[in-house]
């Protein structure tokens, strides 16, 4: 019986933890999390202590139920489960409208104990009664017990976003802020009381909230969120003293898809990391998700702007399309909403293809076309493909505006970078039987895997896009070569100043005509070929020429 109980206990313990691998941001996707506080403890693992946005949201008042996550390789993560919720706070009175207000936390280790600090109002009105609670444990991710009093030495009208920094000499420092003011002080060895009085951190520019302090090469860094309209940025300042004065240095993380920002910086296994949150999965700043990216310092100690990365999904059916070639619009990446695509309506209107995805896909059997439709502004679709030959590519989109009342446009990003001018491409009106060809020219692509993100401005019917390598291709019209008529219904004529190799291939690369290399002029019958786009390739005097041909 005792062995059975032990076995049952072990099974339940494993169930309480969720192990998951996440190669890309956000790295936690089963629940919404924000305000990540990252620490490396003596067991060699990196732990993240975030807040928890409750779904469905009602503002930030319902935030509750702290979880802890850890990793030993930055890929495989463990959700250690919930460690604390609002109803476990003995000094917290019930708040109006069921408010919870368990906002951004932090954790520290000293005296063989883990101290978890969290902001929470002790009574109404909530915004003027903030206290900093403390939960203590012998373990970094479980068995926390909330003290029956809040952090001693704070004013009655407290602030939020606690941060605890422990210096090399073991001295602990406490910081928090709000209302454009950041305060700090030493902590007593007991870790539950301020030593002396709080003092304002001076020298900070445009401070809003979200203090984080760390040390590198005997320099103290204080990071924080600013008041940038629409999307707070993360700034930083430095000092030779943990309580300042501080010297503002600039922005190290630009605004994200979340209106708020809150981050932490930590070194793990010889690499510095920046933790932050976005709203990429939900599309609303009330449901955020924590992310992490590499952080780098310049030789003079300044922080380089963090390059934010995002999981863009995986190739459809795990088949990476190759180019030069064609990619069907409906074969966008897998990964779902917020990763492979963003769709404003949470349903597939036609249910003819990829019915579990929210992107609207329709079919026209008369013309044999499956296509993406009902696109809207603020949506996007990701496509992954492999470039077999590096070069400068033209991309032809078979597409048409589904409305005659608005001029629709789209723009592109390649590997999360916008294209050069013109940044937006106009889409002509047309029904599904008469799709236009919109060419995006001069896209330089290296050999290997790439991602293209398609951003529509409104309702379009989108069938496919074709990538053609133009590198090394000379202009046919200036070298005495004539190809006519274009477009054609059946017969085309190719006239050259001298003999050369002539090939015609469809957009998939299949050769439909290969001429005699000794011929000067070619008459080609395409009547048996399907309507579509073909490529005429001519090699003459070690020069290569290409011409796009449309077969009606």
C-alpha positions in Angstrom: 0.0 0.0 0.0 2.8 2.4 0.8 4.5 1.7 -2.5 1.2 2.3 -4.2 0.8 5.7 -2.5 4.4 6.6 -3.5 3.7 5.6 -7.1 0.5 7.6 -7.1 2.2 10.6 -5.7 4.9 10.5 -8.4 2.3 10.2 -11.2 0.3 13.2 -9.8 3.5 15.2 -9.5 4.3 14.6 -13.1 0.8 15.5 -14.2 1.1 18.8 -12.3 4.0 19.7 -14.7 3.7 20.2 -18.4 6.7 19.6 -20.6 6.8 21.2 -24.0 9.2 22.1 -26.7 8.8 25.5 -28.4 11.1 26.6 -31.2 10.0 30.2 -31.6 8.1 33.0 -30.0 5.9 33.1 -28.1 7.4 30.2 -26.2 4.3 29.7 -23.9 1.1 29.2 -25.9 -1.4 27.2 -23.8 -2.1 30.1 -21.5 -1.7 33.8 -21.8 1.3 35.2 -19.8 3.0 38.6 -19.5 5.6 40.6 -17.5 8.3 37.8 -17.5 10.8 37.9 -14.7 13.8 35.6 -15.5 16.4 34.2 -13.1 19.0 31.5 -13.2 19.2 29.5 -9.9 21.9 27.2 -8.5 20.3 24.1 -10.1 21.5 25.3 -13.5 18.0 26.0 -14.9 16.6 29.3 -16.0 13.2 30.1 -14.4 10.6 32.6 -15.6 8.0 34.1 -13.3 5.3 35.8 -15.4 1.9 37.2 -14.6 -1.2 35.5 -16.1 -3.8 37.1 -18.3 -7.1 35.4 -17.8 -9.2 34.5 -20.9 -11.7 35.9 -21.6 -10.3 39.2 -20.4 -12.1 42.1 -18.7 -9.3 44.6 -18.6 -6.3 43.8 -16.3 -8.4 43.4 -13.2 -8.9 39.6 -13.5 -5.2 38.8 -13.8 -4.5 35.9 -11.3 -2.9 32.5 -10.8 0.9 32.8 -11.2 2.7 29.9 -13.0 6.4 29.2 -13.2 8.3 28.0 -16.3 11.8 26.7 -16.6 14.3 25.4 -19.1 17.9 24.1 -19.4 18.3 24.6 -23.1 16.0 27.6 -24.1 13.9 25.2 -26.3 12.4 22.6 -24.0 10.3 24.2 -21.3 8.5 22.9 -18.2 5.4 24.5 -16.8 5.6 23.8 -13.1 2.0 24.7 -12.7 0.3 27.3 -10.5 2.2 28.5 -7.4 -0.2 31.2 -6.2 -3.6 32.9 -6.7 -5.4 35.9 -5.2 -7.6 33.9 -2.7 -4.4 32.7 -1.0 -3.4 36.2 0.1 -4.5 36.4 3.8 -4.4 40.2 4.0 -6.3 40.8 0.8 -9.9 41.7 1.1 -12.5 40.9 -1.6 -12.4 43.6 -4.3 -15.3 45.2 -6.2 -16.6 43.3 -9.3 -14.5 40.2 -8.4 -11.2 42.0 -9.2 -8.0 40.0 -8.6 -5.2 42.3 -9.6 -2.2 39.9 -9.4 0.1 41.9 -11.6 3.8 41.7 -12.6 5.9 39.7 -10.0 9.5 38.9 -9.3 11.5 36.3 -7.4 14.7 36.3 -5.4 16.9 33.8 -3.6 18.6 34.4 -0.3 19.2 32.6 3.0 18.3 29.3 1.5 14.8 30.5 0.6 13.0 31.7 -2.5 11.1 34.9 -2.1 8.3 35.6 -4.5 7.2 39.3 -4.6 3.8 40.3 -6.1 1.7 43.5 -6.2 -1.9 43.3 -4.9 -4.4 45.8 -3.5 -5.4 45.0 0.1 -8.9 46.7 -0.3 -10.9 49.1 -2.4 -10.3 51.5 -4.1 -7.8 49.2 -5.6 -5.6 51.8 -7.4 -4.7 53.6 -4.2 -4.1 50.5 -1.9 -1.3 48.6 -3.7 0.8 46.5 -1.4 3.8 44.1 -2.2 3.1 40.7 -1.0 5.7 38.0 -0.3 5.4 34.3 -0.6 8.3 32.1 0.6 9.4 28.6 -0.4 12.3 26.2 -0.1 11.9 25.4 -3.8 12.0 27.7 -6.9 8.7 26.5 -8.4 6.4 25.0 -5.8 5.2 25.1 -2.2 5.1 28.9 -1.8 3.4 30.2 1.4 2.1 33.8 1.5 3.2 35.8 4.5 0.3 37.2 6.6 1.8 40.7 6.1 3.0 42.7 3.1 6.5 44.1 2.6 7.3 46.4 5.5 8.4 49.9 5.2 6.3 50.9 2.1 3.9 53.9 2.1 0.2 53.2 2.3 -0.4 54.2 -1.3 2.1 51.9 -2.9 3.1 51.2 -6.5 3.4 48.1 -8.7 6.0 45.9 -10.6 8.3 44.9 -7.8 11.9 44.0 -8.7 14.5 42.6 -6.3 18.2 42.7 -7.2 20.9 41.0 -5.1 24.4 42.4 -5.5 27.6 40.5 -5.5 28.1 41.2 -1.8 24.7 39.7 -0.9 23.0 43.0 -0.3 19.4 43.0 -1.7 17.7 46.0 -3.2 14.0 46.6 -3.8 12.5 48.6 -6.7 9.0 49.4 -7.8 7.2 52.2 -9.7 4.2 53.7 -11.5 2.8 57.1 -12.2 6.0 58.0 -14.0 8.1 57.5 -10.8 10.6 54.7 -9.9 11.6 54.2 -6.3 14.3 52.0 -4.7 15.9 51.1 -1.4 17.9 48.4 0.4 16.2 45.4 1.8 17.0 44.0 5.2 18.5 40.5 5.4 15.1 39.2 6.4 13.9 40.1 2.9 10.6 41.3 4.2 11.4 44.9 5.2 12.8 48.0 3.6 16.0 49.2 5.2 15.9 53.0 5.6 13.7 54.9 3.3 12.7 54.7 -0.3 14.5 57.1 -2.7 13.5 58.1 -6.2 15.7 56.8 -9.1 16.9 59.9 -10.8 18.2 60.3 -14.4 15.6 58.1 -16.0 13.9 59.4 -19.2 10.2 58.9 -19.7 9.8 56.2 -17.0 6.4 54.5 -16.9 6.7 51.1 -15.1 8.3 47.7 -15.2 11.6 48.2 -13.4 14.3 45.5 -13.8 17.9 45.8 -12.5 20.9 43.6 -13.4 24.7 44.0 -13.3 27.4 43.4 -16.0 31.1 44.2 -15.8 30.6 46.2 -12.5 28.0 48.4 -14.2 24.4 48.5 -13.0 21.6 48.5 -15.6 18.0 49.6 -14.9 15.5 48.7 -17.6 11.9 49.9 -17.8 8.9 50.6 -20.0 8.4 54.1 -21.3 5.2 56.0 -22.2 5.5 55.7 -26.0 2.0 56.1 -27.4 0.4 52.9 -28.8 3.2 50.6 -27.9 5.5 51.1 -24.9 9.2 50.6 -25.6 11.8 49.2 -23.2 14.5 51.6 -22.3 17.6 51.4 -20.0 19.9 53.4 -17.9 23.3 52.7 -16.3 25.0 53.7 -13.0 28.0 52.8 -10.8 25.6 52.5 -7.9 22.5 50.3 -7.6 20.4 53.2 -6.3 21.7 55.7 -8.9 21.9 58.4 -10.0 21.2 56.8 -13.4 22.3 57.8 -16.9 19.7 57.2 -19.6 21.1 55.3 -22.6 18.1 54.7 -25.0 15.7 52.1 -26.2 16.8 48.4 -26.4 13.4 46.8 -27.3 11.0 48.6 -29.6 7.2 48.4 -29.1 5.5 45.1 -29.7 2.0 44.1 -30.8 1.0 44.7 -27.1 0.3 48.2 -26.0 2.2 47.6 -22.8 5.8 46.3 -22.4 7.6 44.7 -19.5 10.9 42.8 -19.7 13.8 41.3 -17.9 17.4 40.6 -18.9 19.5 37.6 -17.8 22.6 35.8 -18.8 22.3 32.1 -19.2 25.0 29.7 -20.6 27.2 32.5 -21.9 24.4 34.2 -23.7 22.4 37.3 -22.6 18.6 37.1 -23.1 15.8 39.6 -23.3 12.4 38.5 -22.1 9.3 40.5 -23.0 5.7 40.0 -24.1 3.6 40.5 -27.2 0.0 40.1 -28.3 0.8 38.0 -31.4 -1.4 35.1 -30.4 -4.5 37.0 -29.4 -4.4 40.3 -31.2 -5.4 42.1 -28.0 -3.1 43.7 -25.4 -5.3 42.2 -22.7 -4.1 38.7 -23.6 -0.4 38.6 -23.9 2.3 36.0 -24.4 5.9 35.9 -23.2 8.8 35.8 -25.6 12.6 35.7 -25.5 15.4 36.8 -27.9 19.1 37.1 -27.8 20.5 40.3 -26.4 23.9 41.7 -27.3 26.2 44.4 -25.9 28.6 46.7 -27.8 32.2 46.9 -26.6 31.4 50.1 -24.8 28.7 48.4 -22.7 25.6 49.8 -24.5 22.8 47.4 -25.4 22.1 46.8 -29.0 18.5 46.9 -30.2 17.0 43.5 -29.7 15.9 41.8 -32.9 12.4 40.5 -32.1 11.7 37.1 -33.7 8.5 35.2 -34.1 7.4 31.7 -35.1 6.0 32.0 -38.6 4.7 28.5 -38.9 5.8 25.4 -40.8 5.3 24.5 -44.5 1.9 23.1 -45.4 1.8 19.3 -45.1 5.5 19.5 -44.1 6.4 20.1 -47.8 8.7 23.0 -48.4 7.9 24.6 -51.8 10.9 25.2 -54.0 11.5 28.2 -56.2 11.9 29.3 -59.0 8.3 28.0 -59.1 4.8 28.5 -58.1 3.1 28.7 -54.6 -0.6 28.3 -54.3 -2.2 30.9 -52.1 -4.2 28.3 -50.2 -1.0 26.4 -49.3 0.1 28.8 -46.6 2.0 27.7 -43.5 0.6 25.5 -40.8 0.6 26.8 -37.2 -2.8 28.4 -36.8 -4.0 31.8 -35.8 -1.3 34.2 -34.6 1.5 32.0 -36.0 0.9 31.0 -39.6 -1.8 33.7 -40.3 -4.0 36.2 -38.7 -7.7 36.2 -39.7 -10.2 38.7 -38.2 -13.1 36.2 -38.3 -12.7 33.0 -36.4 -14.1 30.7 -39.0 -13.6 29.4 -42.5 -16.6 30.7 -44.5 -16.6 28.0 -47.2 -15.2 24.9 -45.7 -13.9 23.5 -49.0 -10.2 23.3 -48.0 -8.3 23.4 -44.8 -11.5 23.5 -42.9 -9.9 23.8 -39.4 -8.0 27.0 -40.4 -9.8 30.4 -40.2 -8.5 31.7 -43.6 -11.4 31.8 -46.0 -10.7 29.5 -49.0 -13.2 29.1 -51.8 -13.3 27.0 -55.0 -14.5 27.8 -58.6 -14.9 24.5 -60.3 -15.6 26.0 -63.7 -12.1 27.5 -63.8 -10.5 24.9 -61.6 -9.3 27.4 -59.1 -9.0 27.1 -55.3 -8.2 30.5 -53.9 -8.0 32.7 -50.7 -10.7 35.3 -50.4 -12.5 37.6 -48.0 -9.2 39.1 -46.9 -9.2 42.2 -44.7 -7.0 44.9 -43.4 -4.9 43.8 -40.3 -4.7 40.2 -41.6 -1.6 38.4 -42.8 -0.6 35.0 -44.2 2.8 33.3 -44.0 4.4 31.2 -46.8 7.7 29.3 -46.4 9.7 28.2 -49.5 13.2 27.2 -50.4 15.2 29.1 -52.9 17.3 26.7 -55.0 19.3 29.4 -56.8 20.2 32.7 -55.2 19.3 35.8 -57.3 17.0 38.7 -57.9 13.5 37.5 -58.3 10.3 38.9 -59.8 7.1 37.7 -58.1 3.9 37.6 -60.1 0.7 37.5 -58.0 -2.4 36.1 -59.6 -4.9 38.3 -57.8 -7.8 40.7 -58.1 -9.7 43.1 -55.9 -13.1 41.6 -54.9 -14.7 45.1 -54.7 -15.0 48.0 -57.1 -15.5 50.6 -54.4 -12.0 50.6 -52.9 -8.5 50.5 -54.4 -7.0 47.5 -52.6 -3.3 47.1 -52.0 -1.0 44.6 -50.4 2.5 44.7 -49.0 5.1 42.0 -48.3 7.7 41.1 -45.7 10.5 38.6 -46.4 12.0 37.0 -43.3 10.2 39.7 -41.2 11.6 42.6 -43.2 9.5 44.9 -45.4 10.3 45.2 -49.1 11.9 48.4 -50.5 9.9 51.0 -52.4 7.3 50.7 -53.6 6.1 49.2 -50.4 2.5 48.7 -51.4 1.2 47.1 -54.6 -2.1 48.1 -56.2 -4.5 45.3 -57.0 -6.9 45.9 -60.0 -10.6 45.0 -59.9 -11.6 41.7 -61.5 -13.6 38.5 -60.9 -12.2 35.1 -60.4 -12.3 34.4 -64.2 -10.1 37.4 -64.9 -7.4 37.6 -62.3 -4.8 40.2 -62.8 -1.0 39.7 -62.7 0.6 42.1 -60.2 4.4 41.9 -60.3 6.6 42.6 -57.3 10.1 43.2 -58.9 13.7 43.0 -57.7 13.4 40.9 -54.6 16.9 39.6 -53.7 16.8 36.1 -52.2 19.7 34.0 -51.0 19.8 30.3 -51.4 17.9 28.5 -48.7 14.7 28.7 -46.7 12.7 32.0 -46.6 9.4 33.2 -45.4 7.1 35.6 -47.1 4.3 37.4 -45.2 1.4 38.7 -47.3 -0.5 41.7 -45.8 -3.8 42.7 -47.6 -5.4 46.1 -47.2 -8.9 44.7 -48.0 -11.0 42.1 -49.8 -9.1 40.2 -52.5 -9.3 37.0 -54.5 -5.8 35.5 -54.3 -4.9 32.4 -56.4 -1.1 32.0 -56.4 2.3 33.7 -56.8 5.1 32.8 -59.1 8.8 33.5 -58.4 11.1 33.9 -61.4 14.9 34.4 -61.1 15.9 37.3 -63.2 19.6 37.2 -62.4 21.7 37.1 -65.6 18.7 37.5 -67.8 19.2 40.0 -70.7 16.5 42.1 -72.3 15.1 40.3 -75.3 13.8 43.5 -77.0 17.3 45.1 -77.2 19.1 42.1 -78.6 17.1 41.5 -81.8 14.8 38.7 -80.5 11.1 38.8 -81.2 8.4 36.7 -79.6 4.8 37.2 -80.7 1.8 37.3 -80.2 1.7 37.8 -76.4 -0.7 36.8 -75.0 -1.4 33.9 -77.4 -4.3 31.4 -78.0 -2.1 28.8 -79.7 0.7 29.7 -82.1 3.7 31.8 -81.1 6.6 32.9 -83.3 10.2 33.3 -82.1 12.6 35.1 -84.3 16.3 35.4 -83.5 19.3 37.0 -85.2 21.2 33.7 -85.1 20.7 30.1 -84.0 20.4 29.3 -80.3 18.8 27.0 -77.8 15.1 27.7 -77.2 13.0 26.1 -74.4 9.5 26.8 -73.1 8.5 25.6 -69.7 5.4 26.0 -67.6 5.5 27.7 -64.2 6.3 24.4 -62.4 9.4 24.1 -64.6 8.1 21.3 -66.9 9.5 21.8 -70.4 6.7 21.8 -73.0 8.9 22.8 -76.0 12.6 22.3 -76.8 13.7 23.6 -80.2 16.5 22.5 -82.5 19.7 24.4 -81.5 20.5 25.0 -85.2 17.2 26.8 -85.9 17.0 30.6 -86.1 13.2 30.9 -86.2 10.7 28.8 -84.3 7.0 28.3 -84.8 5.5 26.8 -81.6 2.0 25.3 -81.3 0.8 25.7 -77.7 -2.9 24.8 -78.5 -2.7 21.6 -76.4 -1.2 23.3 -73.4 -3.3 24.6 -70.5 -4.0 28.3 -70.1 -1.5 29.9 -67.8 2.0 31.5 -67.6 4.9 30.0 -69.5 8.6 31.0 -69.6 10.5 31.2 -72.9 14.2 30.7 -72.3 16.8 31.4 -75.1 20.5 30.8 -74.9 22.5 32.5 -77.6 26.3 33.3 -77.6 26.6 32.3 -73.9 23.9 34.8 -73.0 20.6 33.8 -71.4 17.3 35.5 -72.2 13.9 35.0 -70.7 10.4 36.2 -71.6 7.2 35.5 -69.8 4.4 34.3 -72.0 0.7 34.1 -71.3 -1.4 31.3 -72.9 -5.1 32.1 -72.9 
